[in-house]
Amino acid sequence: MPSFTEQTLDGWRKPASETEEQKISNAISMIKDAIKAHDNLKDLTIEFIIQGSYGNNTNVKIDSDIDVCVMLTDTVFCAYREGASDKDYGYTTGTTNYSDYRSWVISAIVTKFGAENVITGNKSIKIKSNSFHVHADVVPAFQFRNYKYEKNNNPKDYYEGIKFYSSDNTEVINYPKRHISNGILKNDQTLRRYKRTVRLYKRIKNKMIEDGIPVSSNIRSFLIECMLWNIPNQIFTNSKTWNDVLRESIISLYNSTKTEEGCKSWLECSELIYLFHSLRKWNRADTNSFLLQMWQYLEYR
């Protein structure tokens, strides 16, 4: 018999509670108000991207903190195909540099939340939770325009992402909007089971940790979302119960991650970055071990 009944799993596949949702909403509103009130930021064109588990609608109670990207669009970073440059697309050097922009965002957040409640991390500005709002990670970024696949010098034909530099000067590029839209598409194609299964994996992982299973800290929510995004849709649609979905998805993922060859072509949900590469905190071996742990924990045969 599986470890958990269908009734239990059906409860776990649901998002965070209404109370948590309100605390998330409060945090987002306060961050927006902070940015809009800052003298150096209030007149800039800034877009707020709610990313991470909440932005992708895969959050569960224990990880219902939020990730907010504060994306500047007045000044952008670009990447071009070989031989192309700013002048081919009519761009000139911007008037705002990233270091200044990041410092302004930090100042705005500290002014709003208080220095005692803010920690400046390597990549994000971390806001401590309280009874009114959840923990939040704020990422200052410039809009990133990827023209590498464009051949006709059309300034409107680009993949939109974000780009920023960590405090140790590491360049970070990702594509949160594409991640969100591709996740919605996968969910629609799988009878809304993709995101529910992501929540199940997260809740089971958390329960495993509670029960003393030594789950690697490298098994991140982002990894779970992306690896489930890479499996065939029929695994979700052909299964009749949540235990069936879990059993078949674990088998598929475990077999694929046995070797480098089996998952080397896996992509993030954005379809623009490989899921496994040398700079990741996670790796194939950790992922494969976690899937075996999960299978054993669920007492599948």
Backbone torsions as a table, in degrees:
resi	resn	phi	psi	omega
1	MET	NA	137.4	176.4
2	PRO	-62.1	157.7	-177.3
3	SER	-65.8	-32.2	-173.1
4	PHE	-125.5	140.3	-180.0
5	THR	-74.5	165.0	175.9
6	GLU	-62.2	-35.3	179.2
7	GLN	-63.0	-43.3	178.0
8	THR	-63.7	-47.6	-178.9
9	LEU	-64.2	-37.1	179.8
10	ASP	-64.3	-32.5	176.0
11	GLY	-72.8	-36.9	-178.6
12	TRP	-71.6	-22.6	-176.0
13	ARG	-79.6	-2.2	-178.1
14	LYS	-86.9	156.9	-179.3
15	PRO	-73.7	-174.7	-179.1
16	ALA	-62.7	161.5	-177.1
17	SER	-69.9	166.9	178.7
18	GLU	-61.8	-35.7	178.7
19	THR	-62.8	-45.3	177.7
20	GLU	-64.4	-39.9	179.1
21	GLU	-58.8	-41.2	-179.9
22	GLN	-66.2	-39.9	178.8
23	LYS	-66.9	-33.8	174.9
24	ILE	-65.6	-46.4	179.4
25	SER	-60.0	-39.9	179.1
26	ASN	-62.0	-43.1	-179.7
27	ALA	-63.2	-44.2	-179.9
28	ILE	-60.9	-45.5	-179.2
29	SER	-61.7	-42.3	-179.0
30	MET	-66.1	-38.7	178.7
31	ILE	-65.0	-44.7	178.2
32	LYS	-61.0	-44.1	179.3
33	ASP	-61.6	-38.9	-179.9
34	ALA	-62.0	-45.5	-178.6
35	ILE	-66.3	-43.4	-177.0
36	LYS	-68.9	-19.9	-178.2
37	ALA	-92.4	-10.1	-175.2
38	HIS	-80.8	134.0	-174.6
39	ASP	-58.0	-39.0	-177.3
40	ASN	-82.7	-10.9	-174.6
41	LEU	-113.0	-24.8	-168.8
42	LYS	-63.5	-24.9	-179.4
43	ASP	-100.5	3.0	178.1
44	LEU	-87.8	157.8	177.0
45	THR	-88.9	107.8	-174.6
46	ILE	-125.6	136.5	176.2
47	GLU	-114.6	136.2	178.2
48	PHE	-98.9	121.1	178.7
49	ILE	-111.1	116.5	176.7
50	ILE	-86.5	109.3	-173.6
51	GLN	-115.4	-165.1	-179.3
52	GLY	71.3	-160.7	-174.8
53	SER	-61.0	-41.5	-178.6
54	TYR	-68.4	-44.9	179.0
55	GLY	-61.6	-30.1	-179.6
56	ASN	-95.8	3.9	177.8
57	ASN	58.8	40.6	176.5
58	THR	-125.1	17.4	-177.0
59	ASN	-77.8	148.4	174.0
60	VAL	-124.1	169.5	-170.2
61	LYS	-54.7	-46.7	-173.0
62	ILE	-71.2	-19.2	177.5
63	ASP	-124.3	43.9	-176.5
64	SER	-89.4	23.8	169.8
65	ASP	-72.6	170.3	-175.7
66	ILE	-125.4	155.1	173.8
67	ASP	-118.2	120.7	-178.7
68	VAL	-119.6	119.4	174.0
69	CYS	-92.2	125.9	177.0
70	VAL	-101.2	92.7	-169.8
71	MET	-96.7	119.3	174.8
72	LEU	-80.6	131.4	178.6
73	THR	-114.7	-4.7	174.6
74	ASP	-68.0	-37.4	177.7
75	THR	-121.3	134.8	-174.6
76	VAL	-129.5	154.1	168.1
77	PHE	-96.8	144.9	179.4
78	CYS	-131.6	153.9	171.6
79	ALA	-131.2	136.0	-174.0
80	TYR	-121.8	161.3	171.9
81	ARG	-65.6	162.5	-179.7
82	GLU	-58.4	130.9	179.0
83	GLY	95.3	-14.6	179.8
84	ALA	-97.2	160.9	-178.3
85	SER	-152.6	-179.3	-179.5
86	ASP	-52.3	-42.2	-173.4
87	LYS	-65.0	-27.1	178.9
88	ASP	-67.8	-20.4	-177.6
89	TYR	-114.7	6.0	176.3
90	GLY	78.1	23.7	-179.0
91	TYR	-96.8	150.1	174.6
92	THR	-126.2	168.0	-178.7
93	THR	-62.7	133.0	-178.2
94	GLY	-74.1	163.8	-177.4
95	THR	-95.7	-10.3	179.3
96	THR	-113.4	127.6	176.0
97	ASN	-97.1	158.0	-172.5
98	TYR	-64.9	-39.5	-178.5
99	SER	-58.1	-44.4	178.4
100	ASP	-64.1	-44.8	-178.2
101	TYR	-60.1	-45.6	179.4
102	ARG	-60.5	-42.5	-179.7
103	SER	-64.9	-35.2	177.9
104	TRP	-66.7	-41.6	179.5
105	VAL	-64.8	-42.5	177.1
106	ILE	-58.8	-45.5	179.5
107	SER	-60.0	-42.5	-179.6
108	ALA	-63.4	-42.8	-178.6
109	ILE	-68.2	-42.5	179.1
110	VAL	-63.7	-41.4	179.1
111	THR	-61.8	-39.5	-176.9
112	LYS	-77.2	-44.5	-170.2
113	PHE	-102.3	-15.6	-177.8
114	GLY	92.6	136.7	-175.5
115	ALA	-58.9	-32.1	-178.6
116	GLU	-70.0	-14.6	-178.1
117	ASN	-107.9	7.3	-175.6
118	VAL	-125.7	133.2	175.5
119	ILE	-123.3	125.3	177.8
120	THR	-87.1	106.9	-179.2
121	GLY	-88.6	-175.9	-179.1
122	ASN	-66.0	-39.2	-178.4
123	LYS	-112.9	-34.7	-173.7
124	SER	-126.1	166.6	172.8
125	ILE	-99.7	117.5	-172.4
126	LYS	-98.4	126.3	179.2
127	ILE	-108.1	123.5	-178.6
128	LYS	-67.7	148.1	178.9
129	SER	-80.7	161.2	170.0
130	ASN	-148.7	-166.7	-176.9
131	SER	-69.7	-14.3	-176.8
132	PHE	-100.0	-32.3	-177.6
133	HIS	-142.0	157.7	179.5
134	VAL	-81.7	169.3	171.0
135	HIS	-61.3	141.6	179.8
136	ALA	-135.5	142.8	171.3
137	ASP	-110.3	120.1	-179.1
138	VAL	-106.8	126.4	-178.6
139	VAL	-115.6	111.7	173.3
140	PRO	-76.3	130.4	-177.9
141	ALA	-147.9	158.2	167.5
142	PHE	-96.0	152.3	170.3
143	GLN	-61.7	139.7	178.0
144	PHE	-114.1	130.6	179.6
145	ARG	-115.8	112.0	-177.7
146	ASN	-94.6	106.4	-180.0
147	TYR	-102.1	11.9	-173.6
148	LYS	-62.2	-24.4	-177.1
149	TYR	-101.0	5.5	-176.0
150	GLU	-100.1	135.8	-173.1
151	LYS	-115.5	-8.2	-170.0
152	ASN	-114.8	16.3	179.9
153	ASN	56.9	38.1	178.3
154	ASN	-92.8	110.1	-175.1
155	PRO	-64.7	-14.1	-179.9
156	LYS	-93.3	-5.9	-174.7
157	ASP	-103.3	84.8	-178.6
158	TYR	-145.4	159.6	170.0
159	TYR	-88.7	124.4	-177.7
160	GLU	-87.8	130.7	174.5
161	GLY	-141.2	-161.7	173.2
162	ILE	-127.3	153.9	176.3
163	LYS	-141.0	138.1	175.3
164	PHE	-152.1	172.9	177.0
165	TYR	-118.9	132.5	175.7
166	SER	-71.0	170.3	-177.7
167	SER	-66.8	-19.6	174.8
168	ASP	-92.3	14.2	174.0
169	ASN	71.8	23.4	174.2
170	THR	-83.0	131.8	178.3
171	GLU	-76.4	132.9	179.0
172	VAL	-126.4	126.8	177.6
173	ILE	-129.2	130.3	169.9
174	ASN	-149.8	178.0	-170.0
175	TYR	-131.6	72.3	-173.7
176	PRO	-62.5	-36.6	-179.5
177	LYS	-67.2	-40.0	177.6
178	ARG	-67.8	-37.3	176.6
179	HIS	-59.0	-46.5	-179.0
180	ILE	-64.8	-48.4	-176.1
181	SER	-66.8	-37.6	178.2
182	ASN	-70.4	-32.1	175.5
183	GLY	-66.6	-39.4	176.8
184	ILE	-63.2	-42.7	179.3
185	LEU	-62.5	-45.9	178.6
186	LYS	-60.6	-40.7	-179.9
187	ASN	-64.0	-42.9	178.5
188	ASP	-63.3	-37.5	-177.1
189	GLN	-76.3	-13.0	-175.4
190	THR	-117.5	27.1	178.3
191	LEU	59.2	33.8	178.7
192	ARG	66.8	19.5	-177.5
193	ARG	-90.4	-19.5	-178.3
194	TYR	-60.2	-54.9	-176.2
195	LYS	-69.7	-33.2	176.8
196	ARG	-65.4	-36.5	177.8
197	THR	-69.7	-37.4	175.4
198	VAL	-58.0	-44.9	178.6
199	ARG	-62.1	-40.3	178.0
200	LEU	-59.9	-46.3	179.3
201	TYR	-59.5	-42.6	-178.4
202	LYS	-65.9	-43.6	-179.6
203	ARG	-66.7	-39.7	178.4
204	ILE	-66.4	-41.6	176.1
205	LYS	-58.0	-46.5	179.2
206	ASN	-61.9	-39.5	179.0
207	LYS	-67.9	-37.4	176.6
208	MET	-59.7	-44.8	179.8
209	ILE	-63.7	-44.4	176.9
210	GLU	-56.0	-37.2	-176.9
211	ASP	-87.9	10.1	173.0
212	GLY	86.6	12.0	176.5
213	ILE	-75.0	129.4	-176.8
214	PRO	-78.0	71.1	179.6
215	VAL	-74.3	133.2	179.3
216	SER	-61.0	137.4	177.3
217	SER	-67.1	-10.7	178.6
218	ASN	-77.4	-10.6	179.8
219	ILE	-82.8	88.6	-174.7
220	ARG	-90.4	160.6	176.6
221	SER	-58.0	-41.0	-179.8
222	PHE	-60.3	-42.8	178.3
223	LEU	-61.2	-44.8	-179.8
224	ILE	-60.7	-46.0	178.5
225	GLU	-57.6	-46.0	-173.8
226	CYS	-73.3	-40.1	-178.3
227	MET	-68.5	-35.1	176.1
228	LEU	-70.7	-28.7	176.7
229	TRP	-66.0	-26.2	-176.2
230	ASN	-84.6	-9.8	-178.0
231	ILE	-87.2	156.5	-177.3
232	PRO	-60.5	144.0	-178.0
233	ASN	-60.2	-32.5	-174.9
234	GLN	-66.1	-20.2	176.1
235	ILE	-63.5	-34.8	176.5
236	PHE	-78.9	-45.5	-171.0
237	THR	-78.5	-26.0	-177.0
238	ASN	-87.2	-10.4	-177.6
239	SER	-87.0	140.1	-176.2
240	LYS	-95.8	-22.4	-178.6
241	THR	-130.5	165.8	178.1
242	TRP	-68.6	-34.1	174.8
243	ASN	-63.7	-35.1	176.1
244	ASP	-65.4	-43.6	179.1
245	VAL	-60.1	-46.6	-179.7
246	LEU	-63.4	-48.2	-177.8
247	ARG	-59.0	-50.0	-175.6
248	GLU	-70.4	-36.1	179.8
249	SER	-69.9	-39.9	177.8
250	ILE	-63.8	-42.8	178.1
251	ILE	-58.2	-47.9	-178.5
252	SER	-61.6	-47.6	-177.6
253	LEU	-68.7	-40.4	-179.5
254	TYR	-63.2	-46.2	-179.5
255	ASN	-64.2	-37.0	-179.5
256	SER	-70.9	-31.0	-176.6
257	THR	-95.2	9.4	175.2
258	LYS	-65.7	-32.6	-177.3
259	THR	-133.0	158.1	176.1
260	GLU	-59.7	-39.4	-177.3
261	GLU	-62.1	-34.3	-174.8
262	GLY	-69.4	-22.4	-177.0
263	CYS	-133.5	11.7	-176.2
264	LYS	-65.7	-21.8	-179.4
265	SER	-94.6	0.4	179.3
266	TRP	-63.8	140.8	-179.1
267	LEU	-117.9	159.7	166.2
268	GLU	-62.6	166.8	179.2
269	CYS	-59.7	-23.1	178.7
270	SER	-69.7	-18.0	-177.2
271	GLU	68.6	14.8	-176.6
272	LEU	-119.6	-8.4	-177.7
273	ILE	-136.0	135.3	178.1
274	TYR	-66.7	141.6	-178.4
275	LEU	-72.3	-37.6	179.0
276	PHE	-110.9	119.9	171.3
277	HIS	-155.6	173.4	-167.4
278	SER	-66.1	-20.1	-177.3
279	LEU	-91.6	0.0	-178.9
280	ARG	-74.5	152.3	171.3
281	LYS	-75.0	-28.7	178.6
282	TRP	-99.5	165.7	175.4
283	ASN	-145.4	173.8	-176.4
284	ARG	-62.7	-42.5	-176.3
285	ALA	-63.9	-43.7	177.1
286	ASP	-59.6	-43.2	-178.2
287	THR	-63.6	-45.5	-179.8
288	ASN	-63.1	-40.2	178.9
289	SER	-65.0	-40.8	179.0
290	PHE	-62.4	-41.7	-179.6
291	LEU	-63.7	-38.0	176.1
292	LEU	-66.7	-42.3	176.8
293	GLN	-58.7	-43.7	-178.1
294	MET	-64.9	-43.0	178.3
295	TRP	-59.2	-46.5	179.5
296	GLN	-67.3	-39.7	179.7
297	TYR	-63.1	-38.4	179.6
298	LEU	-78.9	-5.8	177.6
299	GLU	58.2	43.5	175.3
300	TYR	-83.1	154.3	179.3
301	ARG	-124.8	NA	NA
